[in-house]
């Protein structure tokens, strides 16, 4: 496994921790009408990973059609969809060699970009939406997982030792 997939799997593990604390009865909750729900965020991360990033890396056009409940309804099905799209994507990403990571492809805007740089945008995309998940969960009063294993108070205490 090359450096990207190892890094991305660590990124996904943090996201998995956030998905795991979503209250199943709040999956369809959004902070206002017309905005992504928590379930939409989970499905969006999964669908963009598989139907945009993995397809473009393969040299195909993106096949993203949205992130609504038509993809998966209910907490268990949404998590299963999330995991299945990731599994399919990782199969594709793991098939890339280090040389492939330096190969140019056309990104969504038609510009030439190295696959490695394009896939770094996948990580940024996931982190961006995980941040939104964090805000949503905080609005619901749900304790969110730490990113680096410490909360702010613990970091302050460690800094003062």
C-alpha positions, 0 to 999 in steps of 0.5 A: 500500500503506498503512502496515499492509501495508508494516509487516507485510511487513517483519515477515514478512521477518524471519519468513521468515529464521527459517523459512529456517534450520529444518533440514528434518530437524527440521521435526517436532521439538518440545521435548516431546510434545504441543507444537507442532513447528517445522512446526506453528509455521510452519503455525500462523502461516500458517493463523491469518493466512489463516483467522482474521485475513483471514476476520474482516476480510472479515466472515466467521467464522474457518475455522481447523482447526488446524496439523497436517501435514494442511495441508502435509507436509515442508519444501518443502510447509510453506514453500509453504503458508506463502507461499500463505496469506500471498499470499492474506491480503495480497491481502485486506489490500491491498484495504482502504482507509485508511478500512476500517482505521478500520471496526469489525468483531467480533473473535473474542470478539464485541467491536467493534474497528477493523480496524487494531487487529485487524490489529496483533494479527496482527503480535503473534501472528506475533512471539510464535510467531517467538519460540518458533521462535527458542527451538526453533532455539537448542535445536537449536544453529541460529544464528538470524537477527538481527532488526535486523541486529546481534547483541548483541555488535555492539550493545555495540560500536556503543554504545561507539564 
